[in-house]
């Protein structure tokens, strides 16, 4: 697999606005408006990021009436977040909070 594929995947976690969206969706599916409210960003900016993230299959999109409901990819992103949370809980808390920035 080419490095560019990895870059395209991980940019979704390295960009603050996209990572905020991921963190907002950890608790479950949300509409664009709900995500924008949770992350404190304009709906147009959130919508732009959601389109890119859905294209990379970071997010799943389901249509409910006129709304699109976004959720994290259950097969890849959610398991990866669980691994990261385990790592952070056991290896990072209190150790690298300020040193890794």
C-alpha positions in Angstrom: 0.0 0.0 0.0 1.3 3.5 -0.9 2.2 6.0 1.8 -0.3 8.5 0.2 -3.1 6.2 1.3 -1.9 6.3 4.9 -1.5 10.1 4.6 -5.1 10.4 3.3 -6.4 8.3 6.2 -4.5 9.9 9.0 -5.1 13.5 7.9 -8.6 13.0 9.2 -7.2 12.5 12.7 -4.4 15.1 12.5 -6.7 18.0 11.4 -8.3 19.6 14.5 -11.6 20.3 12.8 -11.9 16.8 11.5 -10.8 15.3 14.7 -13.4 17.3 16.6 -16.0 15.8 14.3 -14.7 12.3 15.1 -14.8 12.9 18.8 -18.4 14.4 18.5 -19.5 11.2 16.8 -18.0 8.8 19.4 -21.3 8.8 21.3 -23.4 8.0 18.3 -24.9 9.3 15.0 -25.6 13.0 14.5 -26.9 15.3 11.7 -24.8 18.1 10.3 -26.5 20.7 12.5 -26.0 18.6 15.6 -22.3 18.1 14.8 -21.8 21.8 14.1 -23.4 22.7 17.4 -21.2 20.2 19.3 -17.9 21.3 17.7 -18.7 25.0 17.7 -18.1 25.4 14.0 -20.1 26.8 11.1 -22.4 24.3 9.4 -20.9 24.9 6.0 -17.4 24.1 7.2 -18.6 21.0 9.0 -20.5 19.9 5.9 -17.4 20.4 3.8 -15.3 18.2 6.2 -18.0 15.5 6.4 -18.1 15.1 2.7 -14.3 14.5 2.6 -14.4 12.1 5.6 -17.3 10.1 4.1 -15.4 9.8 0.8 -12.5 8.3 2.8 -15.0 5.9 4.6 -14.0 7.4 8.0 -17.8 8.1 8.3 -20.9 6.2 7.3 -23.8 8.3 6.0 -27.5 7.4 6.2 -30.4 9.4 4.8 -33.3 10.0 7.1 -35.9 12.1 5.3 -34.2 15.2 4.1 -31.3 14.9 6.7 -28.1 13.0 6.4 -27.0 11.2 9.6 -23.3 10.6 10.1 -21.7 7.9 12.2 -18.2 6.6 12.6 -17.2 3.6 10.5 -17.9 0.7 12.8 -15.5 -1.7 11.1 -12.3 0.4 11.2 -12.6 3.7 13.0 -14.4 2.7 16.2 -12.0 -0.3 16.8 -9.1 2.0 16.2 -10.4 4.6 18.7 -10.8 1.9 21.3 -7.2 0.9 20.8 -6.1 4.5 21.1 -8.2 5.1 24.2 -6.6 2.0 25.8 -3.1 3.3 24.9 -3.9 6.8 26.2 -5.4 5.5 29.4 -2.4 3.2 30.2 0.5 5.1 28.7 -0.2 8.8 28.3 -2.3 10.2 31.1 0.0 12.3 33.3 3.1 11.3 31.3 3.0 13.1 28.0 0.2 15.6 28.3 2.5 18.6 27.6 5.6 16.9 26.3 4.2 15.6 23.1 2.9 18.9 21.7 
